[in-house]
Amino acid sequence: MAKIIGVSGSITSPSRTKALVETIVTKATQRLHASGDVVDIAQLIDVLGTTVSFNDFPAAIQAAHDKLRNAELIVIASPVYKASYTGLMKHFFDLLDPKALNGKVAILAATGGSDQHASILDYQLRTLASFFGLYTVPTAIYAKDSEFTNYKLTSEAIEQRIDVALEQAALLLNHSAQRALVA
């Protein structure tokens, strides 16, 4: 059974980004008949900011990294801050072994106040995913704040975009599984 892990890079709670990640992960678990979970950076703030050693991780960070290592599909999402993803999400990934995610499939998502911020998906998050050797689906998901009501996604257009991204992820996962059988 495939494992799906979402990473919400938001540092606040409640969070539109976390709501978007949860929506994607829930739809993915239903479509792919898989288990899913979300790593919420907001829940790691107390230990993440003080972790600077690669030799001694707090249990919460180790557990979150282990979830990513064991996932086949990873959803990476962040709110846009100053034209980039959050610093603590960057730090979370900085602490991860660069080879740990190689060959896994990723869906990229972001939230922000206006369409101006959508370029983060290709210029920031796709670059991060590429560094880790992730196969990213072509369709990325950007949702504006106005597409949520009370921290719940209410945009049909974004729901449809999620469906397209999940279809692409299923194809990549199938291709990866076939490659593994041949190897």
C-alpha positions in Angstrom: 0.0 0.0 0.0 1.3 3.4 -0.9 2.1 6.0 1.7 1.3 9.6 1.2 2.8 12.3 3.4 2.1 16.0 3.2 4.3 18.7 4.5 2.6 21.9 5.5 5.3 24.6 5.8 3.0 27.1 7.5 4.1 28.3 10.9 0.7 29.4 12.1 -2.4 27.5 13.2 -5.0 27.5 11.9 -3.5 27.6 8.4 -4.9 27.7 4.8 -1.7 25.9 3.7 -2.4 23.0 6.1 -6.0 22.9 4.9 -4.8 22.7 1.3 -2.3 19.9 2.2 -5.0 18.0 4.1 -7.3 18.3 1.1 -4.7 17.0 -1.3 -3.6 14.1 1.0 -7.2 13.1 1.7 -8.1 13.0 -2.0 -4.8 11.2 -2.7 -5.5 8.5 -0.1 -9.0 7.9 -1.6 -7.8 7.9 -5.2 -4.7 5.7 -4.6 -6.2 3.5 -1.8 -3.3 4.5 0.4 -2.6 5.7 3.9 -1.8 9.3 4.5 -0.5 11.7 7.1 0.6 15.4 7.4 3.8 16.8 8.8 2.8 20.2 10.2 5.8 22.5 10.6 3.8 24.7 13.0 3.7 21.7 15.4 7.6 21.4 15.2 8.4 25.0 15.9 9.6 24.4 19.5 12.2 21.8 18.5 12.9 22.7 14.9 14.3 26.2 15.4 16.8 25.0 18.0 18.1 21.9 16.1 21.4 22.6 14.5 23.2 19.3 14.8 22.9 16.5 12.3 23.9 14.0 15.0 21.2 14.5 17.5 17.6 15.2 16.3 14.7 15.6 18.7 12.3 12.6 18.4 9.6 14.7 16.6 11.9 15.8 13.8 13.3 12.2 13.4 9.7 10.9 13.2 8.8 13.5 10.6 11.9 12.7 8.5 11.1 9.0 8.8 7.6 9.6 7.5 9.1 11.2 4.4 11.6 8.5 3.9 8.8 5.9 4.0 6.4 7.7 1.7 5.9 7.1 -2.0 4.1 10.4 -2.6 5.0 13.6 -0.9 2.9 16.8 -1.0 5.1 19.8 -0.3 3.3 23.1 0.4 4.1 26.5 1.9 2.5 29.8 2.3 4.4 32.5 0.4 6.5 34.8 2.6 8.6 37.5 1.0 8.6 35.6 -2.3 9.7 32.3 -0.9 8.6 29.4 1.3 8.9 29.6 5.1 12.3 29.6 6.7 11.4 26.8 9.1 10.3 24.6 6.3 13.7 25.3 4.6 15.4 24.4 7.9 13.3 21.2 8.1 14.5 20.1 4.7 18.1 21.3 5.4 18.3 18.8 8.2 17.2 15.9 5.9 19.7 13.7 4.1 19.9 14.9 0.5 19.5 11.3 -0.8 16.5 10.4 1.5 13.8 11.3 -1.0 15.5 10.3 -4.3 13.1 8.8 -6.8 9.9 9.6 -4.9 7.0 11.5 -6.4 5.9 14.9 -5.3 3.0 17.3 -5.7 3.9 20.9 -5.1 1.4 23.5 -3.6 1.4 27.0 -2.2 -0.9 29.5 -0.8 -0.8 33.3 -0.9 -2.7 36.5 -1.1 -2.5 37.2 -4.8 -1.6 35.5 -8.1 1.8 37.3 -8.0 3.1 34.7 -5.6 2.3 31.6 -7.8 5.8 31.6 -9.3 7.1 30.2 -6.0 6.0 26.8 -7.3 8.4 26.7 -10.2 11.2 28.9 -8.9 11.4 27.8 -5.3 9.6 24.5 -4.6 10.4 22.8 -7.8 14.0 23.6 -7.3 13.9 22.2 -3.7 12.3 19.0 -5.0 14.8 18.7 -7.8 17.7 19.0 -5.3 16.2 16.0 -3.4 15.7 13.9 -6.6 12.0 14.0 -6.4 9.8 13.5 -9.5 7.4 16.4 -9.5 4.0 16.2 -11.3 3.7 18.9 -14.0 0.6 20.4 -12.4 1.3 22.5 -9.3 -1.4 23.9 -7.1 -1.6 27.5 -6.0 -4.5 28.7 -4.0 -5.2 32.3 -3.0 -6.5 33.2 0.4 -9.8 34.2 -1.2 -10.3 30.5 -2.2 -10.8 29.5 1.4 -13.6 30.1 3.8 -12.9 29.6 7.5 -9.7 27.7 6.6 -11.6 25.3 4.3 -10.9 25.1 0.5 -14.0 26.3 -1.3 -12.7 26.7 -4.9 -13.9 24.2 -7.5 -11.1 25.3 -9.8 -8.5 24.3 -7.2 -10.3 21.0 -6.5 -10.1 20.2 -10.2 -6.4 21.2 -10.3 -5.8 18.8 -7.4 -7.6 16.0 -9.4 -5.3 16.6 -12.4 -2.2 16.6 -10.2 -3.3 13.3 -8.6 -3.9 11.8 -12.0 -0.3 12.7 -12.9 1.0 11.4 -9.6 -0.7 8.1 -10.2 1.0 7.8 -13.6 4.4 8.6 -12.1 3.9 6.2 -9.2 2.9 3.4 -11.6 5.9 4.1 -13.7 8.1 4.0 -10.6 6.6 0.7 -9.5 7.2 -0.8 -13.0 10.8 0.4 -12.9 11.3 -1.2 -9.5 10.0 -4.5 -10.8 12.5 -4.5 -13.7 15.4 -3.6 -11.5 
